[in-house]
Each structure stands twice: as C-alpha cells, then as structure tokens.
C-alpha cells in the first residue's frame, strides 16, 4: 500500500463531509487512518480532520485523492499549483484540472487566490496573476492552464449552521411537500434578498404561457422581482401571440379551446415582429401592449433568448449560435443570487451548468424527473417544487404582494 496525508476543515459532522469522505475511500477499496480529529465546540467553529489515505499503488491512490478533493480534501502543506501552457487555441495540456461548481482556490505564488466565475466542467487559467474559470472554447494559445489537483482547494457546500428558509428542502425532490408553505418560504426569501440588493434570474419555458401563468410572471417583472430573464424563442413568441391574438399555440387562453386558424397565429406573430425590427421596437410602436416581453422592455430587464433547432423564425433577438448564447448567459448570470427555473428541462440544465453552487436554485416542474435530471447533471444545490407552474406562479405573486404589504 502507498499513502498520503490529507486534511479537511469545516462543518464536517453535520454537513456529513467526513462520513462521505470515509465512504468514498472504502467504496474505492482504499484504506484510511484518522490521525487527528478536532470537533468545533460552537456553531461558528469548524471541525478539523487529518487522515492518512492509502491505495494499492500510486494510480489507485491518485484515483481516491481525486474524489476526496471534490469533498474539500487538501494537502497538509500546500504546494504551488502546477501550470502548463496551451499549445494552441482550444487545445489543453494533458491531465488538465476539471472544475466543480463549488468555490475553488489555487495556491499561486505562495498564497491562496479564489478562482473567478467558477462553474462546473471547465478549466482554470492563470491570467495577469488572476485565476479564472474558462471553457475549452475560450482557451488561447499560451494560456497557463492548471493541471492535476496539486495546489487546488475546493470548498464544498455545507448545511447552514443557523436556520435557513431553504434548509427544510435539502436539495431533494418530492411531490408531497405542502406547496402553500413552500411558496410562502420562497416569496419571503425573494423579498429579503431584494431588500439586501440581491438579484434574481428567471429561466422560463413556454408552459408559463400555456398554463395561464403569463400575467403573474409579467407582474413579477413589473414589480421588480426579476433582474434577468433567460429563455428561448418559444416563450417570447407565445407571449407576444397572447398579446396580439389572445392565444398561445392557437389555444384561446380564456377557454383553453383551439381557435379556428389559430395554428397560424405564432407564425403571424413572428412575421410581424421581424417586419418591425424586433421585440423592443414592437413595444415602442405600441404593437405589443402587455405580457412578459413587454414588461422586460418597459422595465429595462435584460433578456437572453437562446435558439434551438426547432425554432420557427426565429425572432430577431434570438441568438442562434449556441456558443454565443452560452457566453451571453454566463456573463449575464454574474452576480445573480437566486434562480427560479420554471417548467423547462433543457434550459434549466443549461443554466444550472453555468452556476456556482452558492446560488440559490429553485426548479419548478410538474414532472419530478426534471428536477432529478438537473441535480444528476451537477446542480446539486437545486431544490425541487413539484407542481403545475400555472398554479405556482400566480400563488407566488399573490404571496409576494401579501408579504410586501
């Protein structure tokens, strides 16, 4: 057996970090010895553990250490982070470090520096003595890229030491939670966050229109609870269709019945908006008089519409290059404190991949599998509210108004 000493520091017991670490070692058929363990005596005090971890050979040991690294394991005496230059644009050196979405630090020039714009499945580059998290397509020839885990420290999320409105959810998914209570807790958190100057993003699918929640989301934007809207062509088209024709996908929003010739409405809508030069211009001309996109324009709330292969048109504001859309979304999400994901599986997962784990993330969908997929793809901080978005959004807005008054 070959081994190495590592240490953990934080709320190791109540956040289950230590038990997860020991389970990981055993699951990978390694061995361990706890050399030192100090328990924090007060809520604010961290616990500390020093372990000797052993594997069958160096390759086996490194495999174990890589998994422990994700849980916050670090070397006893930090070594300078290892860097190698990229040989060409988008070409990475062997054994490059792949990021998690947790706060991450690198030991560079004798001190720990935080990695900026952290998100999952990216790389770390040192530029102008700053550590930045970038995607492969952003790598430039000559970039100093972090390789291996040496000199890299990850801080995994911990269970709150004090009461948090979100601690009852615990990142799990259940259709049995009381929706009324959950909605009120989310509303309270949104109000408190806005009082502190926090920023909230909404990721919304076209079901917001189809289920009759359009007016509630528009009102939330108008009242200042939304600082950024991320969506696709469909949400905008059907929202504007509702403004022009009173239908969504050709269905009368008041009766839920199809309108004769209504299947053409979304194409008429797209053509009209293209003819005047875009959504903003249509609002300025008085063509679009209400709805989600109307309130975004009127209240200067930025929106990013990312295209897909299924889009009709699309509308002029839709970004059809997916890499450009991803970059725009990533930049817009800087400084966001909470994200509400509303009835959209693929867009929710895409946005989740761009978020640090410190961002409060709420996913609302009638299908529990949507939230499960989101969490399975790395957005472990997400909490799930399994309900119809058409019921949830009006209730959320109602709670926001009640609590504000």
C-alpha positions in Angstrom: 0.0 0.0 0.0 1.1 3.6 -0.7 -0.4 6.5 1.1 -0.6 10.2 1.7 -1.9 12.6 4.4 -4.8 14.9 3.7 -6.8 17.3 5.8 -10.4 18.5 6.0 -11.7 21.6 7.7 -15.3 22.9 8.0 -18.6 21.7 9.4 -17.5 18.1 8.9 -20.1 16.4 11.0 -23.5 18.0 10.4 -22.7 18.5 6.7 -21.7 14.8 6.5 -18.4 15.7 4.8 -16.3 13.4 6.9 -18.7 10.5 6.5 -18.8 11.0 2.8 -15.0 11.1 2.6 -14.7 7.8 4.6 -17.4 6.1 2.5 -15.6 7.3 -0.7 -12.3 5.7 0.4 -14.0 2.4 1.3 -16.1 2.4 -1.9 -12.9 2.7 -3.9 -11.3 -0.1 -1.9 -8.8 2.1 -0.2 -7.8 2.3 3.4 -7.6 5.2 5.9 -6.4 6.1 9.4 -7.8 9.1 11.3 -4.6 10.7 12.6 -6.3 13.8 14.2 -9.9 14.9 14.7 -11.0 18.1 16.4 -14.7 18.9 16.8 -15.9 22.5 16.7 -17.5 23.3 20.1 -19.6 26.2 18.9 -21.9 26.7 15.9 -19.4 29.1 14.3 -16.3 26.9 14.9 -15.1 24.5 12.2 -14.1 20.9 12.8 -10.7 19.6 11.6 -9.6 16.1 10.5 -6.3 14.8 9.3 -6.3 11.4 7.6 -3.8 9.0 6.2 -5.2 7.6 2.9 -3.8 4.5 1.3 -4.2 2.8 -2.1 -2.8 -0.3 -3.8 -0.4 1.7 -5.9 0.2 5.3 -7.0 -2.5 5.2 -9.7 -5.1 3.8 -7.2 -4.2 6.3 -4.6 -4.5 9.2 -7.0 -7.9 8.0 -8.1 -9.0 8.1 -4.4 -7.5 11.5 -3.8 -9.2 13.0 -6.9 -12.6 12.0 -5.4 -11.7 13.3 -1.9 -10.5 16.5 -3.5 -14.2 17.2 -4.6 -15.2 16.9 -0.9 -12.7 19.5 0.2 -9.6 17.4 0.9 -6.3 19.3 0.7 -2.6 18.5 1.2 -1.1 19.2 4.6 1.5 21.6 3.2 0.1 23.2 0.1 2.4 23.1 -2.9 2.4 25.6 -5.7 -0.2 24.9 -8.3 1.1 23.2 -11.4 0.7 25.0 -14.7 1.3 24.1 -18.4 0.8 26.2 -21.4 -1.9 25.6 -24.0 -0.1 24.7 -27.3 -2.9 26.2 -29.4 -6.3 27.8 -29.2 -8.8 25.3 -27.6 -6.1 22.7 -27.1 -5.4 21.7 -23.4 -2.4 20.1 -21.9 -2.6 16.5 -20.6 -4.1 16.0 -17.1 -5.7 19.4 -17.1 -7.8 20.1 -14.0 -11.6 20.0 -14.5 -13.6 22.3 -12.2 -16.6 21.6 -9.9 -19.2 24.4 -9.4 -18.0 24.8 -5.8 -15.9 27.8 -4.6 -12.3 26.9 -5.6 -8.9 28.3 -4.7 -5.4 27.8 -6.2 -2.1 28.2 -4.3 -0.2 30.6 -6.6 3.0 32.5 -5.8 2.8 31.5 -2.1 -0.9 32.4 -1.5 -4.4 31.1 -2.0 -6.4 33.0 -4.6 -10.0 32.4 -5.5 -11.0 31.2 -8.9 -13.2 33.7 -10.6 -16.5 32.8 -12.3 -16.5 29.3 -11.1 -18.8 26.8 -12.8 -18.7 23.0 -13.5 -16.8 21.1 -16.2 -14.4 23.9 -17.1 -10.7 24.6 -16.7 -8.6 27.1 -14.7 -6.2 29.5 -16.4 -3.9 32.0 -14.7 -4.1 35.3 -16.5 -2.4 38.5 -15.1 -1.9 36.8 -11.8 -5.7 36.0 -11.5 -7.2 32.6 -11.6 -10.2 32.4 -14.0 -12.6 29.6 -14.8 -13.0 29.3 -18.6 -14.5 26.8 -21.1 -12.5 25.0 -23.7 -13.5 27.3 -26.5 -12.1 30.3 -24.5 -8.6 28.7 -24.2 -6.0 30.7 -26.1 -2.5 29.6 -27.2 0.0 30.3 -24.4 -2.6 30.3 -21.6 -1.2 28.9 -18.3 -3.6 26.1 -17.5 -3.9 24.3 -14.1 -3.0 20.6 -14.3 -3.6 18.0 -11.6 -5.0 18.6 -8.2 -1.8 19.9 -6.6 -2.3 23.4 -5.1 -6.1 23.4 -5.7 -8.6 23.6 -2.9 -12.4 23.1 -3.2 -14.9 24.3 -0.6 -18.0 22.1 -0.8 -21.4 23.4 0.3 -22.2 22.9 3.9 -25.5 22.6 5.8 -26.4 26.0 7.2 -25.3 26.4 10.9 -28.3 28.7 11.5 -31.9 28.4 10.4 -32.4 28.9 6.7 -35.7 29.1 4.8 -34.3 26.6 2.4 -32.8 24.0 4.8 -36.1 22.0 5.0 -35.8 21.2 1.3 -32.3 19.8 1.5 -31.9 19.5 -2.2 -34.4 16.6 -2.6 -37.4 16.1 -4.8 -40.9 15.3 -3.5 -44.4 15.9 -4.8 -45.7 15.5 -1.2 -44.4 18.8 0.3 -47.1 21.4 1.1 -47.0 23.7 -1.9 -48.6 26.6 0.0 -45.9 26.6 2.6 -43.1 26.2 0.1 -44.4 29.1 -2.0 -44.5 31.4 1.0 -41.0 30.5 2.0 -39.7 31.2 -1.5 -41.6 34.5 -1.5 -40.1 35.5 1.8 -36.6 34.7 0.6 -37.1 36.7 -2.5 -38.3 39.8 -0.6 -35.4 39.5 1.9 -32.9 39.1 -1.0 -34.2 42.1 -2.8 -34.0 44.2 0.4 -30.3 43.4 0.5 -29.8 44.4 -3.1 -29.7 40.8 -4.4 -30.5 39.8 -7.9 -32.9 37.2 -9.2 -33.0 35.4 -12.6 -35.9 33.5 -14.1 -35.5 30.7 -16.5 -38.9 30.1 -18.1 -40.3 27.7 -20.7 -43.4 28.3 -23.0 -45.6 26.3 -20.5 -45.7 29.6 -18.5 -47.9 30.9 -21.3 -49.8 27.7 -22.0 -50.8 27.2 -18.3 -52.0 30.7 -17.8 -49.1 32.0 -15.6 -48.1 34.6 -18.1 -49.7 37.5 -16.2 -48.2 36.5 -12.9 -44.6 36.5 -14.3 -45.2 39.8 -16.1 -46.4 41.3 -12.8 -43.3 40.0 -11.0 -41.1 41.7 -13.7 -43.1 44.9 -13.4 -42.8 44.9 -9.6 -39.0 44.5 -9.6 -38.6 40.9 -8.6 -36.9 39.8 -11.8 -33.5 41.1 -12.8 -32.8 38.8 -15.7 -34.9 36.5 -18.0 -33.4 33.5 -19.7 -35.5 31.6 -22.2 -35.9 30.5 -25.8 -37.8 31.6 -28.9 -41.0 29.8 -27.9 -41.7 31.7 -24.7 -41.3 35.0 -26.4 -43.3 34.0 -29.5 -46.3 32.7 -27.5 -46.2 35.5 -25.0 -46.4 38.0 -27.9 -49.0 35.9 -29.6 -51.1 36.2 -26.5 -50.8 40.0 -26.6 -51.7 40.1 -30.3 -54.4 37.4 -30.6 -55.3 36.2 -27.1 -54.0 32.7 -27.9 -51.0 30.6 -27.1 -50.2 27.9 -29.7 -53.6 28.7 -31.2 -55.4 27.9 -28.0 -57.8 30.6 -26.5 -56.2 31.4 -23.1 -59.6 32.1 -21.5 -61.4 28.9 -22.6 -58.5 26.6 -23.4 -60.1 25.7 -26.7 -58.5 25.9 -30.1 -59.4 28.9 -32.2 -60.2 28.4 -35.9 -57.0 29.2 -37.8 -55.2 29.6 -34.5 -52.4 27.3 -35.6 -51.1 30.1 -37.8 -51.0 32.7 -35.0 -47.5 32.0 -33.9 -46.2 32.4 -37.5 -48.2 35.6 -38.0 -46.6 36.8 -34.7 -43.0 36.0 -35.8 -43.5 37.7 -39.2 -45.0 40.8 -37.6 -42.1 41.2 -35.1 -39.5 40.6 -37.8 -41.1 43.2 -40.0 -40.8 46.0 -37.4 -37.3 45.1 -36.4 -37.7 43.2 -33.1 -39.4 42.9 -29.8 -38.2 46.2 -28.3 -39.3 48.1 -31.4 -42.7 46.4 -31.4 -43.2 47.6 -27.8 -42.1 51.1 -28.6 -44.6 51.2 -31.6 -47.5 50.0 -29.3 -47.9 46.8 -31.2 -47.2 44.7 -28.1 -49.2 46.1 -25.2 -48.8 43.6 -22.4 -47.1 40.4 -21.2 -43.7 39.1 -20.2 -41.6 40.6 -23.0 -43.5 43.9 -22.8 -42.6 44.2 -19.1 -39.0 43.3 -19.7 -38.7 46.1 -22.3 -40.6 48.7 -20.3 -38.7 48.0 -17.1 -35.2 47.6 -18.7 -34.9 43.9 -17.5 -32.4 42.2 -19.8 -33.4 39.0 -21.5 -31.4 36.4 -23.4 -33.3 34.2 -25.9 -31.2 31.1 -26.9 -32.2 29.4 -30.1 -32.8 25.7 -30.9 -33.2 23.6 -34.0 -37.0 23.5 -33.5 -37.5 27.3 -33.7 -39.7 28.9 -36.2 -38.4 32.3 -37.4 -36.8 32.9 -35.1 -37.5 36.3 -33.6 -34.7 38.9 -34.3 -33.4 38.9 -30.7 -32.9 35.1 -30.6 -29.2 34.1 -30.5 -29.0 31.2 -32.9 -25.3 30.4 -32.3 -25.4 28.2 -29.2 -21.9 29.0 -28.2 -22.6 32.8 -28.4 -25.8 32.2 -26.4 -23.9 30.3 -23.7 -21.3 33.1 -23.4 -24.1 35.7 -23.2 -25.9 33.7 -20.5 -22.7 33.2 -18.5 -21.9 36.9 -18.5 -25.5 37.9 -17.6 -25.5 35.4 -14.6 -22.6 37.1 -12.9 -23.8 38.5 -9.6 -27.1 36.6 -9.6 -28.1 35.4 -6.2 -31.2 33.3 -6.9 -32.5 31.5 -10.0 -36.1 30.4 -10.5 -36.4 27.7 -13.1 -39.9 27.3 -14.4 -41.1 24.4 -16.5 -38.2 24.0 -18.9 -35.9 20.9 -18.6 -33.2 21.6 -21.2 -32.9 25.3 -20.5 -32.8 24.7 -16.7 -30.0 22.1 -17.1 -28.1 24.5 -19.4 -28.3 27.4 -16.9 -27.5 25.1 -14.0 -24.2 24.2 -15.7 -23.2 27.8 -15.7 -24.0 28.5 -12.0 -21.7 28.3 -8.9 -23.1 26.1 -6.2 -23.6 29.1 -3.9 -26.5 30.4 -6.0 -30.0 29.5 -4.6 -31.6 27.5 -7.3 -35.3 26.6 -7.3 -36.7 24.3 -10.0 -40.5 24.2 -10.5 -41.9 21.5 -12.7 -44.9 19.2 -12.7 -42.6 16.3 -13.6 -40.2 15.2 -10.8 -37.8 13.8 -13.4 -36.9 17.4 -14.5 -35.5 18.3 -11.1 -33.8 14.9 -10.8 -32.1 15.3 -14.1 -31.0 18.8 -13.1 -29.4 17.5 -9.9 -27.9 14.5 -11.6 -26.1 16.7 -14.1 -24.3 18.6 -11.3 -26.6 21.2 -10.0 -26.8 19.6 -6.6 -27.8 22.8 -4.8 -31.2 22.8 -6.7 -34.4 22.3 -4.7 -37.4 21.0 -6.4 -41.0 22.1 -6.2 -43.2 19.5 -8.0 -46.3 21.3 -9.1 -48.0 22.9 -12.1 -46.3 26.2 -12.9 -49.7 27.6 -13.8 -50.7 27.2 -10.2 -47.4 28.0 -8.7 -46.6 31.4 -10.3 -50.0 33.1 -9.5 -49.7 31.9 -5.9 -46.1 33.1 -5.7 -47.1 36.5 -6.9 -50.0 36.6 -4.5 -47.7 35.8 -1.6 -45.2 38.4 -2.7 -48.0 41.1 -2.6 -49.3 39.9 0.8 -45.9 39.9 2.4 -44.8 43.2 0.9 -48.0 44.9 2.3 
